[in-house]
Amino acid sequence: MQWHRHIGWTPHDLGWRIAALFMVGSSLFAVGAFPPYSQLVDGRLVGITFVVGSLFFTIAAYGSIVQVINDGREPRARVKLWSWSPSGPLWWAAVVQFAGTLLFNINTIDALVTTFTVEETNRLVWAPDFFGCIAFLVASHLAWMQLGGRFWFRDTDDPDWWSSLLNYVGSVFFMASALAAFTLPTTGEARNITIVNSGTFLGAICFLIGAYLLLPPTQPKPAT
């Protein structure tokens, strides 16, 4: 498989915009969870980094919905911005993923509030994170099954296989981070902050590479 992809600058191409937006969002999540940044930078700035990253995720996820519902349309046909088309797993994957990103928006914005009690933190910060991660897992599973038709298959020459696998693994890392982020009533601290940061960082890296592989491969240089 050709791992080198052509990033370029083609904002008129919806596929390029989706990949680029997911890459930016993933990069911000990775930076926000990276210890030298999260430990040395003001906590509010770290929180804003996650908020902005989640917004990029949401815009990219909506782009995925638009891409799915317009697949196969005539070149001159009007682009549909929404369509209730629950007949295929790709539509469900895109919609469920979009719902997950909206929950991440709630999670990251609420996380900026420092006056919540432990109960409020778990309800308003942890719960949206947890259910958002469930949505990402479901969306990743649907996309994976659509690609191969069964739970495990191998096609290492296909960039879509790698992208789907990395998104699935990234969703698992995000879920591990969410489970570890539950605030303990006894201490008021997250269950395991190391897993929270490492899960978020590794998940974001998986999503970053997965989005990168959505870009077209670099064209080989002509022989001289």
CORZIMO-V936260 format. One record per residue. N is the residue number from 1. PSI is psi in radians with two decimals (* if undefined). OMEGA is omega as a letter, one per 20 degrees, with the letter a starting at -180 (999 if undefined). Layout:
# CORZIMO-V936260
((N	PSI	OMEGA) (N	PSI	OMEGA))
This chain:
# CORZIMO-V936260
((1	2.53	r) (2	1.86	a) (3	-0.44	a) (4	2.12	a) (5	2.70	a) (6	1.91	a) (7	-0.96	r) (8	-2.77	r) (9	1.60	a) (10	1.17	a) (11	-0.25	r) (12	-0.29	a) (13	2.07	a) (14	-0.74	r) (15	-0.70	r) (16	-0.73	a) (17	-0.74	r) (18	-0.85	a) (19	-0.78	a) (20	-0.73	a) (21	-0.73	r) (22	-0.65	r) (23	-0.74	r) (24	-0.81	r) (25	-0.76	r) (26	-0.71	r) (27	-0.72	r) (28	-0.68	r) (29	-0.70	r) (30	-0.73	r) (31	-0.77	a) (32	-0.55	a) (33	-0.09	a) (34	2.13	a) (35	-0.83	a) (36	-0.50	r) (37	-0.88	a) (38	-0.45	a) (39	-0.46	a) (40	-0.42	a) (41	2.63	r) (42	2.36	a) (43	-0.61	a) (44	-0.67	r) (45	-0.66	r) (46	-0.78	r) (47	-0.71	r) (48	-0.62	r) (49	-0.75	r) (50	-0.66	r) (51	-0.86	a) (52	-0.73	r) (53	-0.72	a) (54	-0.57	r) (55	-0.70	r) (56	-0.70	r) (57	-0.78	a) (58	-0.78	r) (59	-0.73	r) (60	-0.70	a) (61	-0.67	r) (62	-0.68	r) (63	-0.62	r) (64	-0.66	r) (65	-0.82	r) (66	-0.70	r) (67	-0.74	a) (68	-0.81	a) (69	-0.26	r) (70	0.13	r) (71	2.20	r) (72	0.10	a) (73	2.75	r) (74	2.56	a) (75	-0.64	a) (76	0.04	a) (77	2.65	a) (78	2.40	r) (79	2.21	r) (80	2.31	r) (81	-0.26	r) (82	2.53	r) (83	2.33	r) (84	1.72	a) (85	1.14	a) (86	0.50	a) (87	-0.28	a) (88	2.62	a) (89	-0.50	a) (90	-0.64	r) (91	-0.81	r) (92	-0.72	r) (93	-0.78	a) (94	-0.74	a) (95	-0.75	r) (96	-0.71	r) (97	-0.73	r) (98	-0.75	r) (99	-0.68	r) (100	-0.68	r) (101	-0.61	r) (102	-0.67	r) (103	-0.63	r) (104	-0.62	r) (105	-0.82	r) (106	-0.82	a) (107	-0.88	a) (108	-0.61	r) (109	-0.80	r) (110	-0.51	a) (111	-0.30	r) (112	-0.32	a) (113	2.22	a) (114	0.05	a) (115	0.12	r) (116	2.54	r) (117	3.00	r) (118	-0.77	a) (119	-0.74	r) (120	-0.66	r) (121	-0.79	r) (122	-0.58	a) (123	-0.70	a) (124	-0.35	a) (125	-0.95	a) (126	-0.78	a) (127	-0.82	r) (128	-0.63	r) (129	-0.83	a) (130	-0.85	a) (131	-0.51	r) (132	-0.68	r) (133	-0.63	r) (134	-0.76	r) (135	-0.72	r) (136	-0.69	r) (137	-0.78	r) (138	-0.80	r) (139	-0.73	r) (140	-0.70	r) (141	-0.75	r) (142	-0.77	r) (143	-0.68	r) (144	-0.79	r) (145	-0.63	r) (146	-0.62	a) (147	-0.74	a) (148	-0.30	r) (149	-0.05	r) (150	2.91	a) (151	-0.72	r) (152	2.25	r) (153	2.89	a) (154	2.20	r) (155	1.26	a) (156	-0.12	r) (157	-0.11	a) (158	2.07	r) (159	-0.50	r) (160	-0.59	r) (161	-0.82	r) (162	-0.78	a) (163	-0.77	r) (164	-0.72	r) (165	-0.79	a) (166	-0.66	r) (167	-0.66	r) (168	-0.85	r) (169	-0.71	r) (170	-0.65	r) (171	-0.64	r) (172	-0.75	r) (173	-0.73	r) (174	-0.70	r) (175	-0.72	r) (176	-0.71	r) (177	-0.74	a) (178	-0.75	r) (179	-0.64	a) (180	-0.25	a) (181	-0.06	r) (182	2.25	a) (183	2.17	a) (184	2.21	r) (185	-0.50	a) (186	-0.57	a) (187	-0.37	a) (188	0.17	a) (189	2.83	r) (190	2.67	a) (191	-0.77	r) (192	1.70	a) (193	-0.48	r) (194	-0.78	r) (195	-0.62	r) (196	-0.90	a) (197	-0.77	a) (198	-0.68	r) (199	-0.76	r) (200	-0.78	a) (201	-0.87	a) (202	-0.68	r) (203	-0.74	r) (204	-0.68	r) (205	-0.71	r) (206	-0.79	r) (207	-0.63	r) (208	-0.85	a) (209	-0.70	r) (210	-0.71	r) (211	-0.67	r) (212	-0.67	a) (213	-0.18	r) (214	-0.31	r) (215	2.72	r) (216	2.63	a) (217	2.66	r) (218	2.31	r) (219	2.35	r) (220	2.55	r) (221	2.43	a) (222	2.51	r) (223	2.46	a) (224	*	999))
